[in-house]
Amino acid sequence: MLVCDCNDVHFDEIKEAVKKYGNDMEAIMEETGAGTACECCLEEDCEKVDLPLPSAIKRALQEL
């Protein structure tokens, strides 16, 4: 599931970062590169991705 189109970051990578950093979005962005280019994936209505970063973090927290 694509979370960041610019840096080709997928949900599994976000989930691993959430294991390390909880819901610290800045740390997750630094670890994965998600949301560090065009920043579209930081917006809930981004159409470039399957799951925007904020939603991916929430989902990962629920699954862990």
DSSP file (Angstrom, degrees, kcal/mol; ACC not computed):
  #  RESIDUE AA STRUCTURE BP1 BP2  ACC     N-H-->O    O-->H-N    N-H-->O    O-->H-N    TCO  KAPPA ALPHA  PHI   PSI    X-CA   Y-CA   Z-CA
    1    1 A M              0   0    0      0, 0.0    10,-2.4     0, 0.0     2,-0.3   0.000 360.0 360.0 360.0 119.6    0.0    0.0    0.0
    2    2 A L  E     +A   10   0A   0      8,-0.2    49,-1.9     1,-0.2    48,-1.6  -0.529 360.0 166.0 -76.6 128.5    1.6    3.2   -1.2
    3    3 A V  E    S+     0   0A   0      6,-3.0     2,-0.4    -2,-0.3    50,-0.4   0.701  73.2  27.3-109.6 -33.8    2.0    6.0    1.4
    4    4 A C  E   > -A    9   0A   0      5,-2.0     5,-1.9     1,-0.1     4,-0.4  -0.940  58.0-172.3-136.7 113.1    4.5    8.3   -0.3
    5    5 A D  T > 5S+     0   0    0     -2,-0.4     3,-0.7     3,-0.2    -1,-0.1   0.908  84.4  54.7 -69.7 -44.3    4.7    8.5   -4.1
    6    6 A C  T 3 5S+     0   0    0      1,-0.2    -1,-0.2     2,-0.1    28,-0.1   0.871 122.5  26.7 -61.0 -39.8    7.7   10.7   -4.4
    7    7 A N  T 3 5S-     0   0    0      2,-0.1    -1,-0.2    26,-0.1    -2,-0.2   0.251 105.0-121.1-110.2  10.9    9.9    8.5   -2.2
    8    8 A D  T < 5 +     0   0    0     -3,-0.7     2,-0.5    -4,-0.4    -3,-0.2   0.908  49.9 168.0  51.2  51.9    8.2    5.2   -2.9
    9    9 A V  E   < -A    4   0A   0     -5,-1.9    -6,-3.0    24,-0.1    -5,-2.0  -0.838  16.3-159.9-100.2 131.2    7.4    4.6    0.8
   10   10 A H  E >>  -A    2   0A   0     -2,-0.5     4,-1.5    -8,-0.2     3,-1.0  -0.674  31.6-103.0-110.9 164.4    4.9    1.8    1.6
   11   11 A F  H 3> S+     0   0    0    -10,-2.4     4,-2.9     1,-0.3     5,-0.2   0.838 116.5  60.6 -55.1 -39.8    2.8    1.0    4.6
   12   12 A D  H 3> S+     0   0    0      1,-0.2     4,-1.9     2,-0.2    -1,-0.3   0.874 104.9  49.6 -58.8 -36.9    5.1   -1.8    5.9
   13   13 A E  H <> S+     0   0    0     -3,-1.0     4,-1.9     2,-0.2    -1,-0.2   0.888 111.2  49.0 -68.5 -38.7    7.9    0.8    6.2
   14   14 A I  H  X S+     0   0    0     -4,-1.5     4,-2.5     2,-0.2    -2,-0.2   0.913 109.1  53.3 -65.0 -42.1    5.6    3.2    8.1
   15   15 A K  H  X S+     0   0    0     -4,-2.9     4,-1.7     1,-0.2    -2,-0.2   0.901 108.3  49.5 -61.5 -41.7    4.5    0.4   10.4
   16   16 A E  H  X S+     0   0    0     -4,-1.9     4,-1.1     1,-0.2    -1,-0.2   0.902 111.9  48.5 -63.9 -40.4    8.2   -0.5   11.2
   17   17 A A  H  X S+     0   0    0     -4,-1.9     4,-2.9     1,-0.2     5,-0.2   0.872 107.6  55.0 -67.2 -36.6    8.9    3.2   12.0
   18   18 A V  H  X S+     0   0    0     -4,-2.5     4,-2.4     1,-0.2    -1,-0.2   0.859 101.7  58.6 -65.1 -34.7    5.8    3.4   14.1
   19   19 A K  H  < S+     0   0    0     -4,-1.7    -1,-0.2     1,-0.2    -2,-0.2   0.882 115.7  35.8 -58.8 -37.5    7.1    0.4   16.2
   20   20 A K  H  < S+     0   0    0     -4,-1.1    -2,-0.2    -3,-0.2    -1,-0.2   0.861 133.5  22.4 -83.1 -38.5   10.2    2.5   16.9
   21   21 A Y  H >< S-     0   0    0     -4,-2.9     3,-1.5     1,-0.3    -3,-0.2   0.396  83.6-148.3-117.8   1.2    8.7    6.0   17.2
   22   22 A G  T 3< S-     0   0    0     -4,-2.4    -1,-0.3    -5,-0.2    -2,-0.1  -0.443  74.4 -22.1  64.0-133.0    5.1    5.7   18.1
   23   23 A N  T 3  S+     0   0    0     -2,-0.1     2,-1.4    38,-0.0    -1,-0.2   0.095  93.6 132.0-100.5  24.5    3.1    8.5   16.6
   24   24 A D    <>  -     0   0    0     -3,-1.5     4,-2.2     1,-0.2     3,-0.2  -0.610  35.6-173.0 -76.2  92.4    6.0   10.9   16.3
   25   25 A M  H  > S+     0   0    0     -2,-1.4     4,-2.9     1,-0.2     5,-0.2   0.865  78.9  55.2 -60.1 -39.7    5.4   12.0   12.7
   26   26 A E  H  > S+     0   0    0      1,-0.2     4,-2.3     2,-0.2    -1,-0.2   0.925 110.7  45.2 -60.1 -44.7    8.7   14.0   12.4
   27   27 A A  H  > S+     0   0    0      2,-0.2     4,-2.5    -3,-0.2    -1,-0.2   0.888 113.5  50.1 -66.5 -39.0   10.7   11.0   13.4
   28   28 A I  H  X S+     0   0    0     -4,-2.2     4,-2.5     2,-0.2     6,-0.4   0.905 110.9  49.5 -66.0 -41.4    8.8    8.7   11.1
   29   29 A M  H  X S+     0   0    0     -4,-2.9     4,-2.6    -5,-0.2    -2,-0.2   0.914 113.1  46.7 -62.7 -42.8    9.3   11.2    8.2
   30   30 A E  H  < S+     0   0    0     -4,-2.3    -2,-0.2    -5,-0.2    -1,-0.2   0.904 115.0  46.6 -65.7 -41.8   13.0   11.3    8.9
   31   31 A E  H  < S+     0   0    0     -4,-2.5    -2,-0.2    -5,-0.2    -1,-0.2   0.902 128.2  23.1 -67.0 -43.0   13.3    7.5    9.2
   32   32 A T  H  < S-     0   0    0     -4,-2.5    -2,-0.2    -5,-0.2    -3,-0.2   0.699  93.2-126.5-101.9 -22.6   11.3    6.7    6.0
   33   33 A G    ><  +     0   0    0     -4,-2.6     3,-1.5    -5,-0.4     4,-0.2   0.348  57.6 149.0  86.8  -6.2   11.5    9.8    3.9
   34   34 A A  T 3   +     0   0    0     -6,-0.4    -1,-0.3     1,-0.3    -2,-0.1  -0.375  67.1  10.8 -62.8 136.0    7.7    9.9    3.6
   35   35 A G  T 3  S+     0   0    0     -3,-0.1    -1,-0.3     1,-0.1    -6,-0.1   0.602  97.1 108.0  76.2  12.0    6.3   13.4    3.3
   36   36 A T  S <  S+     0   0    0     -3,-1.5    -2,-0.1    -7,-0.1    -1,-0.1   0.441  75.4  42.0-103.1   0.5    9.7   15.0    2.7
   37   37 A A  S    S-     0   0    0     -4,-0.2    -3,-0.0     0, 0.0    -4,-0.0   0.606 131.7  -6.6-109.3 -96.7    9.4   15.9   -1.0
   38   38 A C  S    S-     0   0    0      1,-0.1    -2,-0.0     0, 0.0     0, 0.0   0.702  80.1-141.9 -79.3 -17.9    6.1   17.3   -2.4
   39   39 A E    >   +     0   0    0      1,-0.1     3,-1.4     3,-0.0     4,-0.3   0.509  62.4 126.5  70.4   8.0    4.3   16.8    0.9
   40   40 A C  G >   +     0   0    0      1,-0.3     3,-2.1     2,-0.2     6,-0.3   0.891  66.5  62.1 -59.7 -39.0    1.0   15.8   -0.8
   41   41 A C  G 3  S+     0   0    0      1,-0.3    12,-2.3    11,-0.1    -1,-0.3   0.550  90.3  68.4 -70.2  -4.9    0.9   12.6    1.3
   42   42 A L  G <  S+     0   0    0     -3,-1.4     2,-0.4    10,-0.2    -1,-0.3   0.635  89.2  78.7 -82.2 -14.8    0.7   14.7    4.4
   43   43 A E  S X  S-     0   0    0     -3,-2.1     3,-1.6    -4,-0.3    10,-0.1  -0.783  80.1-137.0 -97.4 136.2   -2.8   15.7    3.3
   44   44 A E  T 3  S+     0   0    0     -2,-0.4    -1,-0.1     1,-0.3    -3,-0.0   0.756 103.4  54.1 -62.3 -25.1   -5.8   13.4    3.8
   45   45 A D  T 3  S+     0   0    0     -5,-0.1    -1,-0.3     2,-0.0     2,-0.3   0.190  73.7 137.5 -98.4  18.3   -7.1   14.1    0.4
   46   46 A C    <   -     0   0    0     -3,-1.6     3,-0.4    -6,-0.3    -5,-0.0  -0.476  35.7-167.0 -65.3 125.7   -3.9   13.3   -1.5
   47   47 A E  S    S+     0   0    0     -2,-0.3    -1,-0.1     1,-0.2    -6,-0.0   0.444  74.8  75.8 -95.1  -0.7   -4.8   11.3   -4.6
   48   48 A K  S    S+     0   0    0    -45,-0.1     2,-0.3    -8,-0.0    -1,-0.2   0.650  95.6  50.6 -81.5 -15.9   -1.3   10.2   -5.4
   49   49 A V  S    S-     0   0    0     -3,-0.4   -46,-0.2     1,-0.1   -45,-0.0  -0.791  72.2-132.2-125.9 162.6   -1.2    7.6   -2.7
   50   50 A D  S    S+     0   0    0    -48,-1.6   -47,-0.2     1,-0.3    -1,-0.1   0.837 101.5  12.7 -77.3 -34.9   -3.3    4.7   -1.4
   51   51 A L  S    S-     0   0    0    -49,-1.9    -1,-0.3    -3,-0.0     5,-0.1  -0.921  81.9-129.3-147.6 113.1   -3.1    5.8    2.2
   52   52 A P     >  -     0   0    0      0, 0.0     4,-2.5     0, 0.0     3,-0.3  -0.220  32.6-105.4 -62.2 155.8   -1.8    9.3    3.3
   53   53 A L  H  > S+     0   0    0    -12,-2.3     4,-2.5   -50,-0.4     5,-0.2   0.878 117.4  51.5 -54.0 -48.2    0.9    9.4    6.0
   54   54 A P  H  > S+     0   0    0      0, 0.0     4,-2.0     0, 0.0    -1,-0.2   0.914 114.5  44.7 -58.4 -40.2   -1.3   10.6    8.9
   55   55 A S  H  > S+     0   0    0     -3,-0.3     4,-2.6     2,-0.2    -2,-0.2   0.867 111.0  54.1 -69.0 -36.4   -3.8    7.8    8.2
   56   56 A A  H  X S+     0   0    0     -4,-2.5     4,-2.5     2,-0.2    -1,-0.2   0.895 108.6  49.0 -65.1 -39.9   -1.0    5.2    7.7
   57   57 A I  H  X S+     0   0    0     -4,-2.5     4,-2.4    -5,-0.2    -2,-0.2   0.931 112.0  48.6 -65.1 -45.1    0.4    6.1   11.2
   58   58 A K  H  X S+     0   0    0     -4,-2.0     4,-1.9    -5,-0.2    -2,-0.2   0.926 113.2  47.3 -59.7 -45.5   -3.1    5.8   12.8
   59   59 A R  H  X S+     0   0    0     -4,-2.6     4,-2.1     1,-0.2    -1,-0.2   0.910 110.9  51.4 -64.5 -42.2   -3.6    2.4   11.1
   60   60 A A  H  X S+     0   0    0     -4,-2.5     4,-1.5     1,-0.2    -1,-0.2   0.913 108.5  51.5 -61.4 -42.7   -0.2    1.2   12.1
   61   61 A L  H  < S+     0   0    0     -4,-2.4    -1,-0.2     1,-0.2    -2,-0.2   0.879 110.7  49.1 -61.5 -37.7   -0.8    2.2   15.7
   62   62 A Q  H  < S+     0   0    0     -4,-1.9    -1,-0.2     1,-0.2    -2,-0.2   0.865 111.8  48.7 -68.4 -36.3   -4.1    0.2   15.6
   63   63 A E  H  <        0   0    0     -4,-2.1    -1,-0.2     1,-0.2    -2,-0.2   0.708 360.0 360.0 -78.7 -19.7   -2.5   -2.8   14.2
   64   64 A L     <        0   0    0     -4,-1.5    -1,-0.2    -5,-0.2    -2,-0.2   0.471 360.0 360.0 -87.3 360.0    0.4   -2.9   16.7
